[in-house]
Amino acid sequence: MASTRAAIRYAKAILDLANSKGVAEVVNNDMKLIASTISSNLELSTFIQNPTTKVEVKEKALLEVFAGINGVTQGLFHLLFENKRFEILEAIAIEYSKLSDIMNGVEVAQVTTAIPMDAALEAQVLAKIATLSDKKITIENIVDASIIGGFILRIGDKQYNASVANRLQVLKRELSN
């Protein structure tokens, strides 16, 4: 997809600029805020994606919505204004966070559970993951009641499925043979 490639290019450029100015972490926080705000606000997402809305209006609105952001992030808004590419803003923000995590040696572990994890369980999972990986790990908890119980752990391209639903599926296959 062309917009994904473009988003990666913009994200790399912004990351390089933020690193050179020593504000990479501040810009990363801005990007996380932008990505979460756009994904959780349908009205804002529709506004940004609307091709009939003038880019001047989009830039002004985004600068008002994200008033407290860093100058480098504001520069991204201006660059998107010049290139008329506001529709990929959310993708740029997501890619920036991914690239920042890679640069800082942070890996995201997705833990899917049937109910939300509490702090004690999250600490246990982090301790177990630390034995498997030498990188700094952050946990993203995904709640999916369809797994019935247990958990599914994904780190990078590795997956460990210890869900009740998976065990029932394995048992079903064994009994049907």
Wavefront OBJ file of the C-alpha trace (Angstrom):
o trace
v 0.000 0.000 0.000
v 1.459 3.335 -1.072
v 0.155 5.302 1.908
v 1.893 2.899 4.288
v 5.200 3.374 2.515
v 4.688 7.116 2.543
v 3.801 6.992 6.254
v 7.002 5.085 6.994
v 9.055 7.646 5.049
v 7.466 10.562 6.886
v 7.910 8.775 10.229
v 11.602 8.102 9.548
v 12.181 11.723 8.560
v 10.409 13.055 11.655
v 12.307 10.595 13.884
v 15.638 11.704 12.402
v 14.726 15.357 12.919
v 13.501 14.726 16.481
v 16.703 12.808 17.310
v 18.882 15.596 15.968
v 17.018 18.092 18.160
v 17.008 15.753 21.177
v 13.211 15.609 21.480
v 12.518 12.103 20.127
v 10.745 10.945 23.305
v 8.573 14.075 23.498
v 7.590 13.674 19.838
v 6.878 9.972 20.483
v 4.431 10.990 23.216
v 2.837 13.433 20.748
v 2.534 10.684 18.140
v 0.929 8.295 20.610
v -1.559 11.011 21.558
v -2.324 11.758 17.899
v -2.789 8.078 16.991
v -5.042 7.340 19.959
v -7.093 10.516 19.473
v -7.697 9.889 15.776
v -8.515 6.208 16.260
v -10.930 6.885 19.124
v -12.654 9.923 17.571
v -14.672 9.045 14.470
v -15.538 12.693 13.804
v -11.871 13.740 13.756
v -10.914 10.754 11.603
v -13.676 11.547 9.100
v -12.648 15.205 9.060
v -9.012 14.335 8.276
v -9.977 11.802 5.589
v -12.483 14.127 3.876
v -10.999 15.130 0.492
v -13.350 18.120 0.123
v -12.077 19.848 3.273
v -9.313 22.320 2.446
v -5.863 21.477 3.781
v -5.584 24.934 5.362
v -8.658 24.169 7.469
v -7.268 20.749 8.426
v -3.921 22.193 9.515
v -5.538 24.955 11.564
v -7.976 22.511 13.212
v -5.236 20.004 14.063
v -3.048 22.729 15.552
v -5.984 23.717 17.761
v -6.877 20.144 18.745
v -3.236 19.315 19.552
v -2.271 22.720 20.960
v 0.395 21.482 23.402
v 2.508 19.480 20.963
v 6.199 19.931 20.261
v 7.458 22.160 17.446
v 8.747 19.150 15.477
v 5.250 17.649 15.488
v 3.808 20.998 14.431
v 6.344 20.947 11.611
v 4.903 17.594 10.511
v 1.465 19.204 10.297
v 2.901 21.966 8.117
v 4.687 19.420 5.903
v 1.451 17.462 5.476
v -0.263 20.760 4.642
v 2.295 21.522 1.925
v 2.073 18.017 0.453
v -1.713 17.657 0.958
v -1.273 14.320 2.800
v -3.255 14.726 6.037
v -5.076 11.448 5.384
v -1.966 9.478 6.425
v -1.413 11.324 9.722
v -2.613 8.441 11.889
v -0.427 5.950 9.980
v 2.582 8.254 10.376
v 1.990 8.494 14.125
v 1.756 4.699 14.455
v 4.869 4.110 12.343
v 6.819 6.724 14.317
v 6.043 4.922 17.577
v 7.108 1.582 16.070
v 10.376 3.029 14.767
v 11.023 4.751 18.101
v 10.499 1.467 19.954
v 12.895 -0.339 17.609
v 15.495 2.395 18.032
v 15.216 2.208 21.843
v 15.231 -1.615 21.979
v 11.642 -1.827 23.208
v 9.495 -4.762 22.169
v 5.728 -5.011 22.570
v 4.291 -8.216 23.958
v 0.614 -8.724 23.184
v -1.124 -10.750 25.855
v -4.659 -11.806 24.970
v -6.767 -12.828 27.958
v -10.449 -13.531 28.547
v -10.630 -10.835 31.254
v -8.502 -7.700 31.784
v -5.173 -8.340 33.530
v -4.625 -6.821 36.956
v -1.303 -5.332 38.070
v -0.158 -8.498 39.877
v -0.752 -10.718 36.842
v 0.921 -8.173 34.565
v 4.010 -8.213 36.840
v 4.124 -12.026 36.666
v 3.836 -11.975 32.874
v 6.586 -9.342 32.616
v 8.858 -11.454 34.832
v 8.280 -14.523 32.646
v 8.801 -12.566 29.423
v 12.072 -11.126 30.794
v 13.479 -14.665 30.857
v 12.563 -15.091 27.172
v 13.799 -11.774 25.789
v 16.711 -9.486 26.552
v 14.886 -6.414 25.237
v 12.838 -3.966 27.250
v 9.256 -5.242 27.093
v 5.956 -3.392 27.272
v 2.707 -5.304 27.593
v -0.369 -4.647 25.515
v -3.370 -6.468 26.989
v -6.084 -7.503 24.545
v -9.323 -8.790 26.039
v -11.069 -11.509 24.022
v -13.728 -13.520 25.857
v -13.806 -16.117 23.056
v -10.565 -17.701 24.323
v -12.583 -18.737 27.433
v -9.553 -18.744 29.747
v -5.776 -18.879 29.766
v -3.807 -16.540 27.531
v -2.183 -16.034 24.141
v 1.253 -14.399 24.177
v 2.726 -12.765 21.051
v 6.227 -11.279 21.000
v 7.364 -10.224 17.561
v 6.725 -13.166 15.247
v 6.492 -15.749 18.052
v 3.222 -16.890 19.594
v 2.456 -19.103 22.565
v -1.194 -20.170 22.816
v -2.210 -21.414 26.270
v -5.897 -20.618 25.897
v -8.699 -22.923 26.938
v -10.305 -22.519 23.504
v -7.093 -23.753 21.847
v -6.857 -26.756 24.169
v -10.494 -27.636 23.443
v -9.808 -27.379 19.698
v -6.786 -29.701 20.023
v -8.848 -32.174 22.045
v -11.636 -32.045 19.454
v -9.153 -32.835 16.647
v -7.688 -35.744 18.626
v -11.102 -37.228 19.355
v -12.279 -36.900 15.756
v -9.267 -38.881 14.420
l 1 2 3 4 5 6 7 8 9 10 11 12 13 14 15 16 17 18 19 20 21 22 23 24 25 26 27 28 29 30 31 32 33 34 35 36 37 38 39 40 41 42 43 44 45 46 47 48 49 50 51 52 53 54 55 56 57 58 59 60 61 62 63 64 65 66 67 68 69 70 71 72 73 74 75 76 77 78 79 80 81 82 83 84 85 86 87 88 89 90 91 92 93 94 95 96 97 98 99 100 101 102 103 104 105 106 107 108 109 110 111 112 113 114 115 116 117 118 119 120 121 122 123 124 125 126 127 128 129 130 131 132 133 134 135 136 137 138 139 140 141 142 143 144 145 146 147 148 149 150 151 152 153 154 155 156 157 158 159 160 161 162 163 164 165 166 167 168 169 170 171 172 173 174 175 176 177
